[in-house]
Amino acid sequence: MIHENDLAELQGQLAEAAKDFRKVAFEVESDRDAIHRHLDLPGVQWLAYMFIPPEYNPAPFLGKEGRKYYFMECSERVLSLEALSYGDVGVLMASPGPGMSGHVIYDLGSPEQQEFYYKRVASKPTWTFFSITEPEKGSDAANLTSQLKPTGEGTYELWGEKILTGNSHRGQLGIVFARRHPGPLGIEAILVDKEARPFQTEPHKLFGLRGAEPSRLKFEGYPVKESDIVGAHLTPSRRGLWGAIQTFNRMRPGVGAMALGVARATYDYVLENRRDLTESETSLWENYRVRIAGTKALLLKAARIADQDASNGALASVAKIENIRLVEEITADALPLFGTKGIWDHPYLMKWYRDARAFEYMEGTSMIHKLHVHQAYLKGKLADV
Ligand SMILES: Cc1cc2nc3c(=O)[nH]c(=O)nc-3n(C[C@H](O)[C@H](O)[C@H](O)COP(=O)(O)OP(=O)(O)OC[C@H]3O[C@@H](n4cnc5c(N)ncnc54)[C@H](O)[C@@H]3O)c2cc1C
């Protein structure tokens, strides 16, 4: 956890990095190669090394008295993701770094897999990806159909199609989920090295959050070795899709944090650019000020719970639902405050409106999270939150 004495320094640096992100937001949105021209931005460099554990990380954030931060804890991550998304969430998502695939490796990878993965991402800016979604299976991931077919002793072929996988077109390393046996325990996480063994990818055309560059992936007999199956040393109930559930619980507050960053950016932008708010508009914006403070507190609490007990993802679900609701509403309410011309005169507001629509689909839709929360409530898991 970040030491209290380091917090102001960290927040100051994040705020500066967010300003850089804001400046290049439209360039990164319109040109998918633009991020390569901004690898020297402090925020981008930071993301490239965030979540790399101490034994492999050459560039941790340095606090006072030499304290080093690696952002392995969820509560540290939400602070940084929220602050950088305040600048621009598209640049954040376009940046290299371990992200979710790194966490699967951290939680489930063998020592050899961890060494391979982390040495690689620490050696140069590396874009990574994490692929579950299929054309016919989004929320219903336990029924995905991509196949891992045995071809010999410890060798396999991967067959199937994935969609909407962020950073997979520009990415080099990733995790792809595919089925080796029937049933949810038969789904394996496979480490794929696109640089060494390329496969077909094609970016989707997106309305918002284009920096994430979600893409289509096609595997037609892609060669896989036993050593590429993440956590092959673990039992089926502790690896694959089943084993990654705790990772999802810990990563989920991050999506809420990105949504909150965009909501806060919209809130401040309106106050800075529309000084003559009417009484009812002032009251609307005052209501958003209170909601931003409330959802932030909820998010931090969900992150702390995820750090203490990753099997309890209920509050992370609540935090995601509330932050997504907030960002969708505030970005929709902001535009009309500037009249019809707002769409042209205030492109950031239009961008944030578009970006905000993507969060709903990342890491599970609100409907799926409501089902999680309902089940947790019935099991008494929300009682002492
Ligand atoms: C910007 C962006 C980035 C993404 N990045 C990734 C990524 O990196 N990797 C990856 O694998 N995927 C990624 N996704 C995909 C995302 O995870 C899926 O879009 C999501 O799982 C929803 O799946 P779907 O779009 O197929 O919708 P569906 O699952 O078809 O759902 C459609 C609607 O039906 C509802 N619904 C579905 N099942 C139920 C149910 N049982 N009960 C009630 N309602 C239900 C849903 O809430 C939703 O409203 C990304 C998506 C976006 C937009």
The ligand as a Gaussian input file, in Angstrom:
#p B3LYP/6-31G(d) Opt

LIG

0 1
 C      -13.520000      -1.646000     -25.566000
 C      -13.656000      -3.121000     -25.332000
 C      -12.541000      -3.852000     -24.979000
 C      -12.666000      -5.232000     -24.773000
 N      -11.533000      -5.941000     -24.471000
 C      -11.617000      -7.290000     -24.382000
 C      -10.425000      -8.053000     -24.188000
 O       -9.313000      -7.496000     -24.074000
 N      -10.535000      -9.405000     -24.150000
 C      -11.727000     -10.047000     -24.313000
 O      -11.741000     -11.271000     -24.263000
 N      -12.877000      -9.348000     -24.504000
 C      -12.852000      -7.998000     -24.546000
 N      -14.002000      -7.262000     -24.775000
 C      -15.251000      -7.975000     -24.981000
 C      -16.152000      -7.931000     -23.769000
 O      -15.615000      -8.696000     -22.719000
 C      -17.535000      -8.478000     -24.253000
 O      -18.079000      -7.481000     -25.091000
 C      -18.444000      -8.752000     -23.108000
 O      -18.038000      -9.943000     -22.475000
 C      -19.904000      -8.889000     -23.540000
 O      -20.014000      -9.883000     -24.490000
 P      -20.882000      -9.649000     -25.830000
 O      -20.482000      -8.340000     -26.436000
 O      -20.770000     -10.887000     -26.660000
 O      -22.368000      -9.488000     -25.325000
 P      -23.381000     -10.665000     -24.853000
 O      -22.686000     -11.559000     -23.892000
 O      -23.996000     -11.256000     -26.070000
 O      -24.457000      -9.818000     -24.072000
 C      -25.428000      -8.996000     -24.758000
 C      -26.401000      -8.460000     -23.702000
 O      -27.084000      -9.569000     -23.049000
 C      -26.922000      -9.499000     -21.644000
 N      -26.771000     -10.857000     -21.079000
 C      -25.889000     -11.797000     -21.505000
 N      -26.023000     -12.934000     -20.741000
 C      -27.012000     -12.670000     -19.827000
 C      -27.590000     -13.416000     -18.759000
 N      -27.209000     -14.659000     -18.460000
 N      -28.570000     -12.828000     -18.044000
 C      -28.980000     -11.559000     -18.306000
 N      -28.453000     -10.807000     -19.320000
 C      -27.473000     -11.341000     -20.053000
 C      -25.654000      -8.677000     -21.405000
 O      -25.706000      -7.995000     -20.166000
 C      -25.672000      -7.691000     -22.576000
 O      -26.430000      -6.556000     -22.239000
 C      -13.920000      -5.884000     -24.945000
 C      -15.045000      -5.127000     -25.292000
 C      -14.924000      -3.777000     -25.479000
 C      -16.153000      -3.002000     -25.854000

